[in-house]
Amino acid sequence: MQKNRLNLVIDPWRIVEERFDPLQQQAAESLFALGNGVMGGRANFEERYSGPSLQGNYIGGVYYPDKTRVGWWKNGYPEYFAKVLNAAFWIGVDVAVDGEPLDLAAVEVKSFRREMDMRRSVLTRRMTVTMRNGAEVAVESVRFLPLPHRELGVVRYAVTPLNRAAEITFSPYIDADVRNADANYDEKFWEPVLTDGDVTQSRTRKSSFEAAWAQAVELEGAEFRCETRPEEVRHTASVRCEAGRTATLYKYAGICSSLNHAPADLVSAARAVAAEGRRRGFDALLKEQEEAWAARWHGCDIVIEGDAAAQQGIRFCIFMLLQTYTGVDTRLNIGPKGFTGEKYGGVTYWDTEAYCLPFYMATAGESVARELLVYRYNQLDKAIENAAKLGFGDGAALYPMVTINGEECHNEWEITFEEIHRNGAIAYAIHNYIRYTGDEAYLADCGLEVLVGIARFWAQRITWSEARQKYVLLGVTGPNEYENNVNNNWYTSYIACWSMRYAARAAAWVRENRPADYARICAKRAFDEVAETAAWLRIADNMYLGEDPERGIFLQQDGYLDKEQTLVRDLDPEQRPINQKWSWDRILRSCFIKQADVLQGLYFFGEEFDMETLRRNFYFYEPRTVHESSLSPCVHAVLAARLGDMAKAGEMYLRTARLDLDDYNREVGEGCHVTSMAGSWLSVVEGFGGMCDRDGVLTFDPRLPEAWESLSFKVNFRGRVLTVKVTRTAVEVSNEGAPVPIAVCGKRYTVETHIVHEM
């Protein structure tokens, strides 16, 4: 059976580990993580484990404002960095065999298999071990977070003595005495409120979130005794098992937070969830889980024939995205690590708008995508406050680079103050959503207010240059974070101008089509359309956008061509990744690019540039790109496919789809790159499937990598679910819903139920 470097089996629907490797345990904890959209956690073992491990259980929207720690405080820095909280360890089940604790770091592991079933989000582990006391036992644990019951966690834990009779002791517990691995001042973020029998309640020290965890447990033929201690709920029972007889523990955990309950009601709520889980029972809950996940997969599965690694990679990416966000709560968003780790903190980066929105829009439907935009609308006033802290006024809005409640909490100056292209991504996302869904009403409901705030920021941030007789944009960091404090980054300048033009068009549409909302917005935001849009358009029409006529390329920023133009292929492999091997000043002086920068603009605004312009820029910038951001390969895969460079497109696709499964960056132990997984979906659907939206008509111009026999994918488009199947000889499109116009390779069709386009 084909395996990868981490000893994972290549399987189309499962992630499978067939050998226990303590050196890869933290990587496995990330890759086998579970989530249900509102909470999740790493694949830590339920039983005691004394080997290396990164414990992690997370509740969406619950965070801690960890006080900023920097060497040199700069005015404008945020007061804190929002940390995703490691919450109570609810999965715990200590096990002893004839009095000896089960610990995989201290026993002989004779067989081991860990499996994540991506069809239904169920984690199963089976192993056979020999204890130091000579007892040989088989263990099976099954764990899942029910999608239909979002405050419930379920564990089934079974132990079978094999070579002799044995006394099996189970101690299911919940431990709320936990810490984050990442804390600026090594402080504990939670403080206890109460512990009582089967439940424990905690409060965050500064942000005043509260949560309660309760457990209900079952073990046939045994009675549990309570051994509760401060911040720990524990129940213990023992059973005598003959060889070959299995003792099975069932554990149901209720996990409730003050996001959804009054603090005074948390204990009763958690107990009620746990009790209801026990009443329903494991088998019924598992059946509900299977049905719920089947419905999720129906609208978003991708089938690749001919390349097993590519197939597993894209399903893993879709699976992680489905576990991370469901759209059920506008207060939640998609953090870079999802529910797989603490790194990066916050929950919202520009990744959401640039990469994740298209995925959820085309797989979960209009309402879920709208929720992602409403999340930003709800934080508009915070964005205006963020801009005011940096000296901007009159309603100018600067959305944060990193946030959890709308307030900037990123504290590296070159990002916090200068990576302002994030504003443009939010404006682009509004346009992208409306273009795809046709929901122009969103402009009047929410969108125009956001666009006005963003356009006001650009108008104040851009400077008139007497020397150039043009407007310029100084002191920025583009998507390529290996260049800081540069002038006239092409991508940032281009999207700034586009944002101002789009805001002007949006204002005209709302005025003409929703006059009452227009009047409300003008009064609420003190918006003078005539004067402000005239200024925006004047700036956009007179903006300096650097080009090199000789090469026919857009200049990434002023002075880029002054750098020594070394190509990535000339780098010594021992010097990679450069962000770990080089000093920062050496990186800044080099021509090497972290991720798509100019090419990010050509990806977003491809319809505004001809193919030759794309070709010249792609083959200039891609050879200089080290792809040391997880967000980099996907953009290059899409653009390479558009250019017909299928070798490069295939290389970039595997790098993005299998980034974590193959641990390209040797860092998956910190958590998976969840937001970049949406880019993997873009690589397939927009790259190889050639899908794009032109004036409300979906068009497909597909190209298959050489190894692929066929590609099939589903998209939700304006209430229809379309299934597109691409082979070497034809493109088939099936439609569940009302007739829909599409175009395939330039030919127009109206799809009622099914069409075939011969290649």
Residue pairs with C-beta under 8 A, 6 or more apart in sequence:
1 9
1 10
2 9
2 10
2 308
2 309
3 9
3 10
3 18
4 10
4 309
4 658
4 661
4 662
5 662
5 663
6 17
6 24
6 27
6 28
6 31
6 661
6 662
6 663
7 17
7 18
7 19
7 21
7 24
8 15
8 16
8 17
8 31
8 661
9 16
9 17
9 18
10 308
10 309
10 312
11 308
11 312
12 308
12 311
12 312
12 315
13 117
13 118
13 119
13 315
14 115
14 116
14 117
14 118
15 31
15 32
15 115
15 116
15 118
15 312
15 316
15 661
16 113
16 114
16 115
16 116
17 28
17 32
17 112
17 113
17 114
17 115
18 112
18 113
19 112
20 104
20 109
20 112
20 127
22 51
22 52
22 104
22 105
25 49
25 51
25 52
25 53
26 52
26 53
26 54
26 669
26 670
27 663
27 668
27 669
28 43
28 114
29 42
29 43
29 44
29 53
29 54
29 56
29 669
30 42
30 43
30 340
30 341
30 660
30 668
30 669
30 670
30 671
30 672
31 43
31 116
31 660
31 661
31 668
31 672
32 43
32 114
32 116
32 123
33 40
33 41
33 42
33 43
33 320
33 323
33 338
33 339
33 340
33 671
33 672
34 40
34 41
34 43
34 121
34 123
34 143
34 144
34 145
34 323
34 339
35 41
35 121
35 145
35 320
35 323
35 324
35 338
35 339
36 121
36 145
36 146
36 147
36 150
36 323
36 326
37 60
37 147
37 150
37 322
37 323
37 324
37 325
37 326
37 327
37 328
37 332
38 59
38 60
38 61
38 150
38 151
38 326
38 328
38 329
38 332
39 57
39 58
39 59
39 60
39 145
39 150
39 151
39 255
39 339
40 57
40 58
40 60
40 145
40 323
40 324
40 338
40 339
40 340
41 56
41 57
41 58
41 91
41 339
42 54
42 55
42 56
42 57
42 339
42 340
42 341
42 671
43 114
43 116
43 123
44 53
44 55
44 56
44 89
44 91
45 53
45 104
45 125
45 141
46 91
46 92
46 93
46 141
46 143
46 155
46 157
47 93
47 94
47 95
47 101
47 102
47 103
47 104
47 139
47 157
48 94
48 95
48 101
48 102
48 103
49 103
49 104
49 105
50 103
50 105
50 106
51 104
51 105
54 181
54 341
54 669
54 670
55 86
55 89
55 178
56 86
56 340
56 341
56 342
57 86
57 87
57 88
57 89
57 90
57 91
57 178
58 84
58 85
58 86
58 87
58 339
59 85
59 87
59 211
59 255
59 257
59 259
60 329
60 332
60 339
60 347
61 257
61 259
61 329
61 331
61 332
61 347
61 404
62 85
62 87
62 204
62 207
62 209
62 211
62 257
62 259
63 82
63 83
63 84
63 85
63 204
63 207
63 209
63 345
63 346
63 347
63 404
63 405
64 82
64 83
64 85
64 180
64 189
64 204
64 205
64 206
64 207
65 79
65 80
65 81
65 82
65 83
65 206
65 207
65 409
66 80
66 81
66 82
66 83
66 183
66 184
66 185
66 187
66 189
66 345
67 79
67 80
67 184
67 185
68 77
68 78
68 79
68 80
68 81
68 184
68 411
69 184
69 185
70 77
70 411
74 413
74 417
76 389
76 390
76 416
76 417
77 411
77 413
77 416
78 407
78 408
78 409
78 410
78 411
78 416
80 409
81 184
81 345
81 346
81 402
81 409
81 410
81 411
82 345
82 346
82 347
82 402
82 403
82 404
82 405
82 409
83 180
83 182
83 183
83 189
83 342
83 345
84 335
84 337
84 342
84 345
84 346
84 347
85 180
85 189
85 190
85 204
85 209
86 178
86 179
86 180
86 181
86 189
86 342
87 178
87 190
87 211
87 255
88 174
88 175
88 176
88 178
88 200
88 202
88 211
88 213
88 255
89 174
89 175
89 176
89 178
90 153
90 174
90 213
90 215
90 253
90 255
91 143
91 153
91 155
91 251
91 253
92 172
92 173
92 174
92 175
93 141
93 155
93 157
93 170
93 171
93 172
93 173
93 249
93 251
94 101
94 102
94 169
94 170
94 171
94 172
94 173
95 101
95 102
95 139
95 157
95 159
95 168
95 169
95 170
95 171
96 102
96 168
96 169
96 171
97 131
97 133
97 135
97 137
97 159
97 161
97 166
97 167
97 168
97 169
98 131
98 133
98 135
98 166
98 167
99 133
99 167
99 169
100 131
100 132
100 133
100 135
102 129
102 131
102 137
102 139
102 159
104 127
104 129
106 132
107 129
107 130
107 131
107 132
108 129
108 130
109 127
109 128
109 129
110 127
110 128
110 129
110 130
110 136
111 126
111 127
111 128
112 125
112 126
112 127
112 128
113 125
113 126
113 127
114 123
114 124
114 125
115 123
115 124
115 125
116 122
116 123
116 124
117 123
117 124
118 315
118 316
118 319
119 290
119 293
119 294
119 297
120 144
120 286
120 289
120 290
120 293
120 294
121 144
121 145
121 147
121 289
121 293
121 319
121 322
121 323
122 142
122 143
122 144
122 286
122 289
123 142
123 143
123 144
124 140
124 141
124 142
124 143
125 139
125 140
125 141
126 138
126 139
126 140
127 138
127 139
128 136
128 137
128 138
128 139
128 162
129 136
129 137
129 139
130 136
131 137
134 163
134 164
135 161
135 163
135 164
135 166
136 161
136 162
136 163
136 164
137 159
137 160
137 161
137 162
137 166
137 168
138 159
138 160
138 162
139 157
139 158
139 159
139 160
140 156
140 157
140 158
141 155
141 156
141 157
141 158
142 155
142 156
142 157
143 153
143 154
143 155
143 156
144 154
144 285
144 286
144 289
145 152
145 153
145 154
146 152
146 154
146 277
146 285
146 288
146 289
146 292
147 288
147 289
147 292
147 293
147 296
147 326
148 288
148 289
148 292
149 273
149 276
149 277
149 285
149 288
150 328
151 254
151 255
151 256
151 260
151 269
151 270
151 273
152 252
152 253
152 254
152 255
152 273
152 274
152 276
152 277
152 285
153 252
153 253
153 255
154 250
154 251
154 252
154 253
154 277
154 282
154 285
154 286
155 172
155 249
155 250
155 251
155 253
156 248
156 249
156 250
156 251
156 282
157 170
157 172
157 248
157 249
157 251
158 246
158 247
158 248
158 249
159 168
159 170
159 241
159 246
159 247
160 241
160 244
160 245
160 246
160 247
161 168
161 241
161 242
161 243
161 244
161 245
162 243
162 244
163 243
164 243
165 240
165 241
165 242
165 243
166 240
166 241
167 238
167 239
167 240
167 241
168 238
168 239
168 240
168 241
168 247
169 236
169 237
169 238
170 219
170 222
170 236
170 237
170 238
170 247
170 249
171 227
171 234
171 235
171 236
172 215
172 217
172 234
172 235
172 249
172 251
173 215
173 232
173 233
173 234
173 235
174 200
174 213
174 214
174 215
174 232
174 233
174 234
174 253
175 231
175 232
176 190
176 192
176 195
176 200
176 202
176 213
176 231
176 232
177 192
177 230
177 231
177 232
178 190
179 188
179 189
180 189
180 342
181 342
182 342
182 343
182 345
183 189
187 205
188 205
189 204
189 205
190 202
190 203
190 204
190 205
191 202
191 203
191 204
191 205
192 200
192 201
192 202
192 203
192 230
192 231
193 201
193 202
193 203
193 210
194 200
194 201
194 267
195 201
195 228
195 229
195 230
195 231
195 232
195 233
196 228
196 267
197 226
197 228
197 233
198 214
198 215
198 216
198 226
198 228
198 233
198 235
198 271
198 274
199 212
199 213
199 214
199 215
199 233
199 267
199 270
199 271
200 212
200 213
200 214
200 228
200 231
200 232
200 233
201 210
201 211
201 212
201 213
201 266
201 267
201 270
202 210
202 211
202 212
202 231
203 209
203 210
203 263
204 210
208 258
209 257
209 258
209 259
210 257
210 258
210 263
210 266
211 255
211 256
211 257
211 258
211 266
212 254
212 255
212 256
212 257
212 266
212 267
212 269
212 270
213 233
213 253
213 254
213 255
213 270
214 233
214 253
214 254
214 267
214 270
214 271
214 273
214 274
215 233
215 235
215 251
215 252
215 253
215 254
215 274
216 251
216 252
216 254
216 274
216 275
216 277
216 278
217 224
217 235
217 249
217 250
217 251
217 252
218 249
218 250
218 278
219 237
219 239
219 247
219 248
219 249
219 250
220 239
220 247
220 248
221 239
222 237
222 238
222 239
223 237
224 235
224 236
224 237
225 235
225 236
225 237
226 234
226 235
227 234
227 235
227 236
228 234
239 247
241 247
250 278
250 282
252 274
252 275
252 277
252 278
253 274
253 277
254 269
254 270
254 271
254 272
254 273
254 274
254 275
254 277
255 270
255 273
256 266
256 269
256 270
256 273
257 266
258 266
259 329
259 331
261 269
277 285
293 322
296 322
297 322
298 714
298 721
299 363
299 364
299 365
299 714
299 716
299 721
300 318
300 322
300 362
300 363
300 364
300 714
300 716
301 315
301 318
301 713
301 714
302 314
302 315
302 318
302 681
302 684
302 685
302 711
302 712
302 713
302 714
303 311
303 710
303 711
303 712
303 713
304 310
304 311
304 314
304 684
304 708
304 710
304 711
305 311
305 708
305 709
305 710
305 711
306 707
306 708
306 709
306 710
307 705
307 707
307 708
309 654
309 658
310 653
310 654
310 657
310 705
310 707
310 708
312 658
312 661
313 654
313 657
313 658
313 661
313 680
314 657
314 680
314 681
314 684
316 657
316 660
316 661
316 677
317 657
317 677
317 678
317 680
317 681
318 363
318 677
318 681
320 338
320 340
320 672
320 674
320 677
321 334
321 356
321 359
321 360
321 674
321 677
321 678
321 681
323 338
323 339
324 334
324 335
324 338
324 339
324 674
325 332
325 333
325 334
325 356
325 360
326 364
326 368
327 360
327 364
327 367
327 368
327 369
327 371
327 372
330 371
330 374
330 375
330 378
331 375
332 347
332 375
333 347
333 348
333 352
333 372
333 375
334 347
334 348
334 351
334 352
334 356
334 674
334 675
335 344
335 346
335 347
335 348
335 349
335 674
335 675
336 343
336 344
336 346
336 349
336 351
336 673
336 674
336 675
337 343
337 344
337 670
337 671
337 672
337 673
337 674
338 671
338 672
338 674
340 671
340 672
340 674
341 670
341 671
341 672
342 670
342 671
343 670
343 671
344 402
345 402
345 404
345 409
346 402
346 403
346 404
346 409
346 410
347 403
347 404
348 375
348 400
348 402
348 403
348 404
349 401
349 402
349 422
349 675
350 401
350 421
350 422
350 425
350 426
351 631
351 675
351 676
351 678
352 372
352 429
352 675
353 372
353 376
353 425
353 426
353 428
353 429
354 425
354 428
354 429
354 600
354 604
354 631
355 631
355 634
355 675
355 676
355 678
355 679
355 682
356 372
356 675
356 678
357 369
357 372
357 373
357 429
357 432
357 433
358 432
358 436
358 678
358 681
358 682
358 686
359 678
359 681
359 682
360 368
360 369
360 372
361 368
361 369
361 432
361 433
361 436
361 437
361 716
362 436
362 685
362 715
362 716
362 717
363 681
363 714
363 715
363 716
364 716
365 716
366 437
366 439
366 718
366 719
369 433
369 436
369 437
370 433
370 437
370 439
370 442
372 429
373 429
373 430
373 433
373 442
373 446
373 447
374 446
376 383
376 399
376 426
376 429
376 450
377 446
377 447
377 449
377 450
378 406
379 399
379 403
379 405
379 406
380 397
380 449
380 450
380 453
381 406
382 400
382 403
382 405
382 406
382 407
383 397
383 398
383 399
383 400
383 406
383 453
384 395
384 396
384 397
384 453
385 407
386 397
386 398
386 399
386 400
386 406
386 407
386 408
387 393
387 396
387 397
387 398
387 457
388 396
389 408
390 398
390 417
392 398
392 456
392 457
392 460
392 461
393 460
394 456
394 460
394 526
395 452
395 453
395 456
395 525
395 526
395 527
396 453
396 456
396 457
396 459
396 460
397 423
397 450
397 453
397 454
397 456
397 457
398 408
398 420
398 423
398 457
399 422
399 423
399 426
399 454
400 406
400 407
400 408
400 409
400 410
400 422
401 408
401 410
401 415
401 416
401 419
401 422
402 408
402 409
402 410
402 415
403 409
408 416
410 416
414 477
414 481
414 484
414 485
415 477
415 481
417 475
418 475
418 476
418 477
418 484
418 485
419 476
419 477
419 478
419 481
420 457
420 461
420 476
420 492
421 476
421 478
421 479
421 489
421 491
421 492
421 495
421 496
423 454
423 457
423 458
423 496
423 499
424 454
424 492
424 495
424 496
424 498
424 499
425 495
426 450
426 454
427 450
427 451
427 454
427 455
427 495
427 498
427 499
427 502
427 503
428 495
428 498
428 499
428 604
430 442
430 443
430 447
430 450
430 451
430 502
430 506
431 502
433 439
433 442
434 440
434 442
434 443
434 447
435 693
435 696
436 693
436 717
437 718
438 696
438 718
440 509
440 513
441 514
443 451
443 506
443 509
443 510
443 514
444 510
444 513
444 514
444 517
444 518
444 521
445 517
447 506
448 503
448 506
448 507
448 510
448 521
449 521
449 524
449 525
451 499
451 502
451 503
451 506
451 507
452 503
452 507
452 521
452 525
452 527
452 532
453 525
454 499
454 503
455 499
455 500
455 503
455 504
455 532
455 536
456 532
458 496
458 497
458 499
458 500
458 536
458 539
459 500
459 532
459 535
459 536
459 539
461 473
461 496
462 471
462 472
462 473
462 496
462 539
462 543
463 471
463 472
463 473
463 474
464 470
464 471
464 472
465 471
465 472
465 544
468 544
470 542
470 543
470 544
471 539
471 542
471 543
471 544
472 487
472 488
472 493
472 543
472 544
473 487
473 488
473 489
473 492
473 493
473 496
473 543
474 487
474 488
475 485
475 486
475 487
476 485
476 486
476 487
476 489
476 492
477 483
477 484
477 485
477 486
477 489
478 486
478 489
478 490
478 491
478 492
478 556
478 557
478 597
479 491
479 594
479 595
479 596
479 597
479 600
479 631
480 556
480 593
480 594
480 595
480 597
481 594
481 595
481 629
482 578
482 579
482 587
482 588
482 590
482 592
482 593
482 594
483 489
483 556
483 557
483 560
483 588
483 593
483 597
484 588
486 557
486 558
486 559
487 557
487 558
487 559
488 544
488 545
488 546
488 555
488 557
488 558
489 556
489 557
489 597
490 545
490 546
490 554
490 555
490 556
490 557
490 597
490 598
490 601
491 556
491 597
491 598
491 600
491 601
493 543
493 544
493 545
494 545
494 601
494 605
495 601
495 604
496 540
496 543
497 539
497 540
497 543
497 545
498 540
498 605
500 536
500 537
500 539
500 540
501 536
501 537
501 540
503 533
503 536
504 533
504 536
504 537
507 518
507 527
507 529
507 533
508 529
510 517
510 518
510 521
511 518
511 529
521 527
522 528
522 529
545 554
546 554
546 555
546 557
546 558
547 553
547 554
547 555
548 554
548 555
548 561
551 616
551 620
552 612
552 613
552 616
553 598
553 616
553 617
553 620
553 621
554 598
554 601
554 617
555 561
556 593
556 597
556 598
556 621
560 591
563 589
563 590
563 591
564 590
564 591
565 591
565 624
566 590
566 591
566 592
566 624
567 623
567 624
568 592
568 623
568 624
568 625
568 626
569 623
571 578
571 626
574 581
575 581
575 582
576 626
577 626
577 628
577 665
578 586
578 587
578 590
578 592
578 626
578 628
579 587
579 594
579 628
582 590
591 624
592 624
592 625
592 626
593 621
593 624
593 625
593 626
594 625
594 626
594 627
594 628
594 629
594 632
595 625
595 627
595 628
595 629
595 631
595 632
595 635
596 603
596 621
596 625
596 631
596 632
596 635
596 636
597 621
598 617
598 621
599 617
599 618
599 621
599 622
599 635
599 636
599 639
600 635
602 609
602 613
602 614
602 617
602 618
602 639
603 635
603 638
603 639
606 614
606 642
606 692
607 692
607 694
611 642
611 643
614 639
614 642
614 643
615 643
618 636
618 639
618 640
618 643
622 636
622 640
622 648
625 632
625 636
627 633
627 636
627 652
627 655
628 665
629 676
630 656
630 659
630 665
630 673
630 675
630 676
630 679
631 675
631 676
631 679
633 652
633 653
633 655
633 656
633 659
633 679
633 683
634 652
634 653
634 656
634 676
634 679
634 680
634 682
634 683
635 679
636 648
636 652
637 648
637 649
637 650
637 652
637 653
637 656
637 683
637 687
638 649
638 682
638 683
638 686
638 687
640 646
640 648
640 649
640 652
640 687
641 649
641 683
641 687
641 688
641 690
641 703
642 687
642 690
644 703
646 703
646 704
646 705
646 706
647 706
649 683
649 687
649 688
649 703
649 705
650 705
650 706
650 707
652 683
653 680
653 683
653 684
653 687
653 688
653 705
655 664
656 676
656 677
656 679
656 680
656 683
657 680
657 683
657 684
658 664
659 665
659 673
659 676
659 680
660 668
660 672
660 673
684 711
684 713
685 691
685 713
685 715
686 692
688 702
688 703
688 704
688 705
688 708
688 711
688 726
689 700
689 702
689 711
689 713
689 724
689 726
690 699
690 700
690 701
690 702
690 703
691 698
691 699
691 700
691 715
691 724
692 698
692 699
693 699
694 743
697 741
697 742
697 743
697 748
698 715
698 717
698 722
698 740
698 742
698 743
699 742
699 743
699 744
700 724
700 731
700 733
700 742
700 743
700 744
700 745
701 744
701 745
701 746
702 711
702 724
702 726
702 731
702 745
704 710
704 711
704 726
704 727
704 728
709 727
709 728
710 725
710 726
710 727
710 728
711 725
711 726
712 723
712 724
712 725
712 726
713 723
713 724
714 721
714 722
714 723
714 724
715 721
715 722
715 724
716 722
717 740
718 740
719 737
719 738
720 735
720 736
720 737
720 738
720 740
721 735
721 736
721 737
722 733
722 734
722 735
722 736
722 740
722 742
722 751
723 732
723 733
723 734
723 736
724 731
724 732
724 733
725 731
725 732
725 733
725 734
727 759
728 759
729 758
729 759
730 756
730 757
730 758
730 759
731 744
731 745
731 756
731 757
731 759
732 754
732 755
732 756
732 757
733 742
733 744
733 749
733 751
733 754
733 755
733 757
734 751
734 753
734 754
735 751
735 752
735 753
735 754
739 750
739 751
739 752
740 750
740 751
741 748
741 749
741 750
741 751
742 748
742 749
742 750
742 751
743 749
744 755
744 757
745 757
745 759
747 757
749 755
749 757
